[in-house]
Amino acid sequence: MEIVVRTLTKSDWPSVLKIYKEGIATGIATFETEAPSWQQWDAKYVLVCRFVALIKGKVVGFAVLSPTSKRKVYKGVAEVSVYVSKMFKGKYIGETLLRHLINESEANGFWSLQASIFSENIASINLHLKCGFRVVGIREKIGKLYGKWYDNHFLERRSCKID
């Protein structure tokens, strides 16, 4: 099964939205409870480093970066988001996307990537560790969703290519 990674375009939005909604439904992928419009989503993420993974021409996952701050000093720091369709979990799509995102982020001047992952989302934590992230700490009771407090593992990956 060949995984093709390419730049995400607006025409991918229906597929990306469907996958994002699957993530919302898990209760451990995001604190968001409603899917955004294309305009909201588009405004949230960095214009470069937006990718989709395709199998047989079908979008099965996506990876994007969001800025961590508007301050110029943090222009090379971004938060990673990786989502894979529930029908395609365990097929190295997340790893393929994250490794591609890492390479492209470095090519675009990002020196530090970070991820806040629900502590219950062991698969995502392990994916990030496998791709060179390290756990910086655990943010206890960082957010409340449907009346339940959740901890987040806070991970980061520092580029070896950018001084």
FINU-627427 format. One record per residue: residue in three letters; x, y, z of N, C-alpha, C in turn. Coordinates in Angstrom, 2 decimals, always signed. Example, Ala and Ser with C-alpha at 12.3 -4.5 7.8 and 13.67 -1.06 7.14 Angstrom:
2
DRENTI  residu       nu       nv       nw      cau      cav      caw       cu       cv       cw
DRENTI     Ala   +13.19    -5.69    +7.80   +12.30    -4.50    +7.80   +13.20    -3.30    +7.80
DRENTI     Ser   +12.85    -2.25    +7.08   +13.67    -1.06    +7.14   +12.90    +0.03    +7.87
***
This chain:
163
DRENTI  residu       nu       nv       nw      cau      cav      caw       cu       cv       cw
DRENTI     Met    +0.85    -1.18    +0.00    +0.00    +0.00    +0.00    +0.89    +1.23    +0.00
DRENTI     Glu    +0.84    +2.00    -1.06    +1.67    +3.19    -1.17    +0.96    +4.39    -0.57
DRENTI     Ile    +1.69    +5.10    +0.29    +1.18    +6.34    +0.89    +1.82    +7.50    +0.15
DRENTI     Val    +1.00    +8.36    -0.41    +1.48    +9.54    -1.11    +1.17   +10.75    -0.23
DRENTI     Val    +2.18   +11.60    -0.02    +1.98   +12.82    +0.75    +2.12   +14.00    -0.20
DRENTI     Arg    +1.15   +14.90    -0.13    +1.20   +16.11    -0.96    +0.63   +17.27    -0.16
DRENTI     Thr    +0.81   +18.47    -0.71    +0.30   +19.68    -0.07    -1.22   +19.64    +0.00
DRENTI     Leu    -1.74   +20.03    +1.15    -3.18   +20.12    +1.37    -3.71   +21.34    +0.64
DRENTI     Thr    -4.81   +21.17    -0.07    -5.46   +22.27    -0.77    -6.88   +22.44    -0.26
DRENTI     Lys    -7.50   +23.56    -0.61    -8.87   +23.82    -0.18    -9.82   +22.72    -0.65
DRENTI     Ser    -9.53   +22.12    -1.80   -10.40   +21.05    -2.32   -10.36   +19.79    -1.45
DRENTI     Asp    -9.34   +19.69    -0.58    -9.25   +18.55    +0.35   -10.11   +18.75    +1.59
DRENTI     Trp   -10.66   +19.95    +1.76   -11.37   +20.29    +2.99   -12.46   +19.28    +3.38
DRENTI     Pro   -13.33   +18.84    +2.48   -14.35   +17.88    +2.91   -13.76   +16.61    +3.55
DRENTI     Ser   -12.68   +16.10    +2.99   -12.03   +14.91    +3.55   -11.33   +15.22    +4.87
DRENTI     Val   -10.64   +16.36    +4.91    -9.96   +16.78    +6.13   -10.99   +17.00    +7.24
DRENTI     Leu   -12.08   +17.64    +6.93   -13.14   +17.89    +7.91   -13.69   +16.57    +8.46
DRENTI     Lys   -13.92   +15.62    +7.59   -14.44   +14.31    +8.04   -13.46   +13.66    +9.02
DRENTI     Ile   -12.18   +13.68    +8.70   -11.16   +13.08    +9.57   -11.08   +13.85   +10.89
DRENTI     Tyr   -11.16   +15.17   +10.82   -11.12   +15.98   +12.03   -12.31   +15.68   +12.93
DRENTI     Lys   -13.48   +15.53   +12.33   -14.68   +15.18   +13.11   -14.51   +13.82   +13.79
DRENTI     Glu   -13.85   +12.88   +13.13   -13.56   +11.59   +13.76   -12.68   +11.80   +14.99
DRENTI     Gly   -11.71   +12.71   +14.86   -10.84   +13.03   +16.00   -11.62   +13.64   +17.15
DRENTI     Ile   -12.51   +14.56   +16.85   -13.35   +15.17   +17.88   -14.15   +14.08   +18.60
DRENTI     Ala   -14.69   +13.14   +17.84   -15.54   +12.08   +18.40   -14.79   +11.16   +19.36
DRENTI     Thr   -13.47   +11.05   +19.22   -12.72   +10.17   +20.13   -12.69   +10.73   +21.55
DRENTI     Gly   -12.78   +12.05   +21.67   -12.71   +12.69   +22.98   -11.29   +12.82   +23.52
DRENTI     Ile   -10.29   +12.33   +22.78    -8.89   +12.44   +23.24    -7.95   +12.94   +22.15
DRENTI     Ala    -8.49   +13.62   +21.17    -7.65   +14.17   +20.10    -7.58   +15.69   +20.14
DRENTI     Thr    -8.64   +16.31   +20.64    -8.71   +17.77   +20.67    -9.73   +18.19   +21.73
DRENTI     Phe    -9.55   +19.39   +22.26   -10.54   +19.93   +23.18   -11.70   +20.58   +22.42
DRENTI     Glu   -11.55   +20.71   +21.11   -12.65   +21.26   +20.31   -13.84   +20.31   +20.37
DRENTI     Thr   -15.03   +20.86   +20.37   -16.24   +20.04   +20.40   -17.06   +20.19   +19.13
DRENTI     Glu   -16.72   +21.19   +18.33   -17.40   +21.41   +17.06   -16.36   +21.65   +15.97
DRENTI     Ala   -16.67   +21.16   +14.80   -15.76   +21.36   +13.68   -15.86   +22.80   +13.18
DRENTI     Pro   -14.73   +23.37   +12.79   -14.73   +24.75   +12.28   -15.16   +24.80   +10.82
DRENTI     Ser   -15.41   +26.00   +10.36   -15.61   +26.22    +8.92   -14.23   +26.21    +8.26
DRENTI     Trp   -14.21   +26.13    +6.94   -12.94   +26.21    +6.23   -12.21   +27.51    +6.58
DRENTI     Gln   -12.93   +28.62    +6.63   -12.30   +29.92    +6.89   -11.65   +29.93    +8.29
DRENTI     Gln   -12.33   +29.40    +9.27   -11.76   +29.34   +10.63   -10.52   +28.44   +10.65
DRENTI     Trp   -10.64   +27.29   +10.02    -9.54   +26.32   +10.01    -8.34   +26.90    +9.26
DRENTI     Asp    -8.60   +27.48    +8.11    -7.55   +28.05    +7.27    -6.80   +29.16    +8.00
DRENTI     Ala    -7.51   +29.97    +8.78    -6.88   +31.08    +9.52    -6.03   +30.58   +10.69
DRENTI     Lys    -6.31   +29.40   +11.19    -5.62   +28.88   +12.37    -4.24   +28.31   +12.06
DRENTI     Tyr    -4.05   +27.77   +10.87    -2.83   +27.02   +10.56    -1.87   +27.80    +9.66
DRENTI     Val    -0.59   +27.53    +9.85    +0.48   +28.13    +9.05    +0.24   +27.77    +7.58
DRENTI     Leu    +0.47   +28.72    +6.69    +0.20   +28.48    +5.27    +1.12   +27.45    +4.64
DRENTI     Val    +2.37   +27.40    +5.10    +3.26   +26.35    +4.61    +3.10   +25.13    +5.52
DRENTI     Cys    +3.55   +24.02    +5.08    +3.54   +22.80    +5.90    +2.13   +22.32    +6.23
DRENTI     Arg    +1.31   +22.22    +5.21    -0.01   +21.61    +5.31    -0.02   +20.43    +4.35
DRENTI     Phe    -0.20   +19.24    +4.90    -0.08   +18.05    +4.06    -1.22   +17.07    +4.27
DRENTI     Val    -1.53   +16.33    +3.21    -2.47   +15.23    +3.30    -1.74   +13.96    +2.86
DRENTI     Ala    -2.19   +12.85    +3.42    -1.71   +11.53    +2.99    -2.83   +10.90    +2.18
DRENTI     Leu    -2.44   +10.30    +1.06    -3.42    +9.65    +0.19    -3.05    +8.18    -0.02
DRENTI     Ile    -4.07    +7.37    -0.07    -3.93    +5.98    -0.49    -4.93    +5.78    -1.62
DRENTI     Lys    -4.40    +5.36    -2.76    -5.23    +5.18    -3.96    -6.05    +6.43    -4.26
DRENTI     Gly    -5.44    +7.60    -4.06    -6.07    +8.87    -4.37    -7.04    +9.39    -3.33
DRENTI     Lys    -7.23    +8.65    -2.24    -8.18    +9.06    -1.19    -7.41    +9.66    -0.02
DRENTI     Val    -7.88   +10.82    +0.47    -7.27   +11.46    +1.63    -7.57   +10.60    +2.86
DRENTI     Val    -6.50   +10.17    +3.54    -6.65    +9.30    +4.71    -6.03    +9.90    +5.97
DRENTI     Gly    -5.43   +11.07    +5.85    -4.85   +11.74    +7.00    -4.33   +13.10    +6.61
DRENTI     Phe    -4.03   +13.90    +7.64    -3.45   +15.22    +7.37    -2.55   +15.64    +8.52
DRENTI     Ala    -1.63   +16.53    +8.22    -0.72   +17.09    +9.22    -0.53   +18.57    +8.92
DRENTI     Val    -0.58   +19.39    +9.98    -0.47   +20.84    +9.83    +0.27   +21.42   +11.02
DRENTI     Leu    +0.67   +22.67   +10.87    +1.33   +23.41   +11.94    +0.50   +24.64   +12.30
DRENTI     Ser    +0.47   +24.96   +13.57    -0.14   +26.22   +14.00    +0.91   +27.01   +14.77
DRENTI     Pro    +0.90   +28.33   +14.64    +1.88   +29.14   +15.36    +1.63   +29.07   +16.86
DRENTI     Thr    +2.70   +29.15   +17.63    +2.56   +29.13   +19.09    +2.46   +30.54   +19.65
DRENTI     Ser    +2.88   +31.52   +18.87    +2.86   +32.90   +19.33    +2.91   +33.82   +18.12
DRENTI     Lys    +2.38   +35.02   +18.28    +2.49   +36.04   +17.23    +3.78   +36.83   +17.34
DRENTI     Arg    +4.50   +36.64   +18.44    +5.74   +37.37   +18.64    +6.81   +36.88   +17.67
DRENTI     Lys    +7.53   +37.81   +17.09    +8.52   +37.51   +16.05    +9.60   +36.54   +16.53
DRENTI     Val    +9.99   +36.64   +17.78   +11.04   +35.79   +18.31   +10.67   +34.29   +18.25
DRENTI     Tyr    +9.37   +33.98   +18.20    +8.91   +32.60   +18.15    +8.47   +32.15   +16.76
DRENTI     Lys    +8.90   +32.86   +15.73    +8.45   +32.55   +14.38    +8.83   +31.15   +13.91
DRENTI     Gly    +9.85   +30.56   +14.52   +10.28   +29.21   +14.14    +9.78   +28.12   +15.06
DRENTI     Val    +8.77   +28.44   +15.86    +8.19   +27.47   +16.78    +6.74   +27.24   +16.38
DRENTI     Ala    +6.35   +25.98   +16.25    +4.98   +25.69   +15.83    +4.47   +24.44   +16.54
DRENTI     Glu    +3.15   +24.38   +16.65    +2.50   +23.21   +17.23    +2.04   +22.28   +16.10
DRENTI     Val    +2.28   +21.00   +16.30    +1.98   +19.97   +15.32    +0.58   +19.40   +15.56
DRENTI     Ser    -0.15   +19.18   +14.48    -1.41   +18.43   +14.53    -1.36   +17.36   +13.45
DRENTI     Val    -1.60   +16.12   +13.85    -1.61   +14.99   +12.92    -2.89   +14.19   +13.17
DRENTI     Tyr    -3.65   +13.97   +12.12    -4.90   +13.20   +12.23    -4.92   +12.14   +11.13
DRENTI     Val    -5.39   +10.95   +11.50    -5.50    +9.84   +10.55    -6.92    +9.29   +10.63
DRENTI     Ser    -7.49    +8.99    +9.48    -8.82    +8.39    +9.43    -8.85    +7.11   +10.26
DRENTI     Lys    -9.94    +6.92   +11.00   -10.04    +5.73   +11.85    -9.98    +4.44   +11.03
DRENTI     Met   -10.32    +4.51    +9.76   -10.26    +3.32    +8.89    -8.83    +2.95    +8.50
DRENTI     Phe    -7.87    +3.85    +8.76    -6.50    +3.63    +8.31    -5.47    +3.70    +9.43
DRENTI     Lys    -5.92    +3.56   +10.67    -4.99    +3.58   +11.81    -4.09    +2.35   +11.75
DRENTI     Gly    -2.86    +2.50   +12.23    -1.93    +1.37   +12.30    -1.27    +1.01   +10.98
DRENTI     Lys    -1.32    +1.90   +10.01    -0.75    +1.62    +8.69    +0.39    +2.58    +8.34
DRENTI     Tyr    +1.01    +3.16    +9.36    +2.17    +4.06    +9.22    +1.85    +5.39    +8.54
DRENTI     Ile    +0.58    +5.73    +8.45    +0.19    +6.99    +7.83    +0.60    +8.16    +8.72
DRENTI     Gly    +0.33    +8.05   +10.02    +0.71    +9.11   +10.96    +2.21    +9.33   +10.95
DRENTI     Glu    +2.97    +8.25   +10.97    +4.43    +8.38   +10.95    +4.91    +9.00    +9.64
DRENTI     Thr    +4.35    +8.56    +8.53    +4.73    +9.11    +7.23    +4.45   +10.61    +7.18
DRENTI     Leu    +3.26   +11.00    +7.63    +2.91   +12.42    +7.65    +3.81   +13.23    +8.58
DRENTI     Leu    +4.03   +12.71    +9.80    +4.81   +13.47   +10.77    +6.26   +13.62   +10.31
DRENTI     Arg    +6.85   +12.58    +9.77    +8.23   +12.68    +9.27    +8.32   +13.68    +8.11
DRENTI     His    +7.33   +13.66    +7.23    +7.29   +14.62    +6.12    +7.14   +16.04    +6.66
DRENTI     Leu    +6.25   +16.21    +7.62    +6.03   +17.52    +8.22    +7.30   +18.04    +8.89
DRENTI     Ile    +8.01   +17.18    +9.59    +9.27   +17.57   +10.24   +10.27   +18.07    +9.19
DRENTI     Asn   +10.46   +17.29    +8.14   +11.42   +17.67    +7.09   +11.05   +19.00    +6.44
DRENTI     Glu    +9.80   +19.15    +6.11    +9.35   +20.38    +5.45    +9.36   +21.57    +6.40
DRENTI     Ser    +9.09   +21.33    +7.68    +9.12   +22.43    +8.64   +10.55   +22.97    +8.76
DRENTI     Glu   +11.52   +22.07    +8.78   +12.92   +22.51    +8.85   +13.31   +23.26    +7.59
DRENTI     Ala   +12.84   +22.80    +6.44   +13.14   +23.48    +5.18   +12.51   +24.87    +5.13
DRENTI     Asn   +11.49   +25.08    +5.96   +10.80   +26.37    +6.01   +11.18   +27.20    +7.23
DRENTI     Gly   +12.28   +26.83    +7.89   +12.82   +27.66    +8.96   +12.28   +27.42   +10.36
DRENTI     Phe   +11.52   +26.35   +10.56   +11.04   +26.05   +11.92   +12.12   +25.29   +12.67
DRENTI     Trp   +12.43   +25.75   +13.87   +13.49   +25.12   +14.66   +12.96   +24.31   +15.84
DRENTI     Ser   +11.71   +24.49   +16.16   +11.16   +23.76   +17.29    +9.69   +23.44   +17.02
DRENTI     Leu    +9.37   +22.16   +17.16    +7.99   +21.73   +17.03    +7.51   +21.23   +18.38
DRENTI     Gln    +6.25   +21.47   +18.67    +5.72   +21.00   +19.94    +4.36   +20.35   +19.71
DRENTI     Ala    +3.97   +19.55   +20.69    +2.67   +18.88   +20.63    +2.12   +18.76   +22.04
DRENTI     Ser    +0.86   +19.05   +22.19    +0.13   +18.82   +23.44    -0.83   +17.68   +23.17
DRENTI     Ile    -0.60   +16.55   +23.83    -1.35   +15.34   +23.52    -2.04   +14.83   +24.78
DRENTI     Phe    -3.31   +14.50   +24.67    -4.02   +13.92   +25.80    -3.22   +12.73   +26.33
DRENTI     Ser    -3.04   +12.68   +27.64    -2.24   +11.61   +28.24    -2.82   +10.23   +27.94
DRENTI     Glu    -4.12   +10.15   +27.68    -4.74    +8.87   +27.32    -4.44    +8.44   +25.88
DRENTI     Asn    -3.96    +9.36   +25.07    -3.72    +9.08   +23.66    -2.30    +8.50   +23.49
DRENTI     Ile    -2.14    +7.30   +23.99    -0.83    +6.63   +24.01    -0.26    +6.47   +22.60
DRENTI     Ala    -1.11    +6.11   +21.64    -0.62    +5.92   +20.27    +0.01    +7.20   +19.72
DRENTI     Ser    -0.61    +8.34   +19.97    -0.07    +9.61   +19.47    +1.22    +9.98   +20.20
DRENTI     Ile    +1.25    +9.77   +21.50    +2.48   +10.04   +22.26    +3.62    +9.18   +21.71
DRENTI     Asn    +3.36    +7.90   +21.52    +4.40    +6.99   +21.00    +4.84    +7.37   +19.59
DRENTI     Leu    +3.90    +7.81   +18.76    +4.25    +8.26   +17.41    +5.23    +9.42   +17.48
DRENTI     His    +4.94   +10.40   +18.31    +5.81   +11.57   +18.41    +7.18   +11.18   +18.98
DRENTI     Leu    +7.21   +10.31   +19.97    +8.49    +9.86   +20.52    +9.31    +9.15   +19.43
DRENTI     Lys    +8.66    +8.32   +18.64    +9.34    +7.59   +17.56    +9.95    +8.54   +16.53
DRENTI     Cys    +9.33    +9.71   +16.38    +9.78   +10.70   +15.39   +10.68   +11.77   +16.00
DRENTI     Gly   +11.24   +11.51   +17.17   +12.26   +12.40   +17.71   +11.79   +13.45   +18.70
DRENTI     Phe   +10.53   +13.41   +19.09   +10.04   +14.32   +20.12   +10.43   +13.77   +21.49
DRENTI     Arg   +10.45   +14.65   +22.48   +10.70   +14.22   +23.85    +9.62   +14.83   +24.74
DRENTI     Val    +9.32   +14.12   +25.81    +8.33   +14.64   +26.75    +9.00   +15.70   +27.60
DRENTI     Val    +8.46   +16.90   +27.57    +8.97   +18.00   +28.38    +8.31   +17.98   +29.75
DRENTI     Gly    +7.04   +17.59   +29.75    +6.32   +17.52   +31.01    +4.88   +17.11   +30.80
DRENTI     Ile    +4.17   +17.03   +31.90    +2.75   +16.71   +31.86    +2.00   +17.90   +32.45
DRENTI     Arg    +1.09   +18.42   +31.69    +0.28   +19.55   +32.14    -1.00   +18.97   +32.74
DRENTI     Glu    -1.07   +19.00   +34.06    -2.17   +18.36   +34.77    -3.43   +19.20   +34.72
DRENTI     Lys    -4.52   +18.51   +34.49    -5.84   +19.16   +34.43    -5.78   +20.44   +33.60
DRENTI     Ile    -5.23   +20.33   +32.41    -5.06   +21.49   +31.54    -6.37   +21.92   +30.89
DRENTI     Gly    -7.31   +20.98   +30.75    -8.58   +21.33   +30.14    -9.68   +20.39   +30.59
DRENTI     Lys   -10.88   +20.90   +30.56   -12.04   +20.13   +30.99   -12.95   +19.93   +29.78
DRENTI     Leu   -13.32   +18.69   +29.54   -14.16   +18.34   +28.40   -15.30   +17.47   +28.90
DRENTI     Tyr   -16.52   +17.94   +28.66   -17.72   +17.20   +29.08   -17.68   +16.84   +30.57
DRENTI     Gly   -17.21   +17.78   +31.37   -17.20   +17.61   +32.82   -16.04   +16.82   +33.37
DRENTI     Lys   -15.10   +16.41   +32.53   -13.95   +15.62   +32.99   -12.66   +16.39   +32.71
DRENTI     Trp   -11.79   +16.44   +33.72   -10.47   +17.06   +33.56    -9.55   +16.11   +32.81
DRENTI     Tyr    -8.68   +16.71   +31.97    -7.70   +15.93   +31.22    -6.31   +16.51   +31.40
DRENTI     Asp    -5.35   +15.62   +31.47    -3.93   +15.98   +31.45    -3.45   +15.92   +30.01
DRENTI     Asn    -2.43   +16.69   +29.71    -1.77   +16.64   +28.40    -0.28   +16.38   +28.61
DRENTI     His    +0.25   +15.48   +27.80    +1.70   +15.35   +27.69    +2.16   +16.48   +26.76
DRENTI     Phe    +3.17   +17.20   +27.18    +3.72   +18.27   +26.36    +5.04   +17.78   +25.81
DRENTI     Leu    +5.13   +17.68   +24.49    +6.32   +17.16   +23.82    +6.92   +18.23   +22.91
DRENTI     Glu    +8.23   +18.11   +22.66    +8.86   +19.02   +21.70    +9.94   +18.29   +20.94
DRENTI     Arg   +10.23   +18.83   +19.78   +11.32   +18.33   +18.94   +12.10   +19.52   +18.44
DRENTI     Arg   +13.36   +19.53   +18.77   +14.26   +20.61   +18.36   +14.99   +20.17   +17.10
DRENTI     Ser   +15.03   +21.01   +16.10   +15.73   +20.68   +14.85   +17.23   +20.60   +15.09
DRENTI     Cys   +17.84   +19.59   +14.49   +19.31   +19.46   +14.50   +19.91   +20.22   +13.32
DRENTI     Lys   +19.08   +20.63   +12.38   +19.55   +21.26   +11.15   +19.64   +22.78   +11.25
DRENTI     Ile   +18.92   +23.35   +12.22   +18.87   +24.80   +12.33   +19.58   +25.23   +13.60
DRENTI     Asp   +20.58   +26.08   +13.45   +21.35   +26.56   +14.61   +20.67   +27.75   +15.25
***
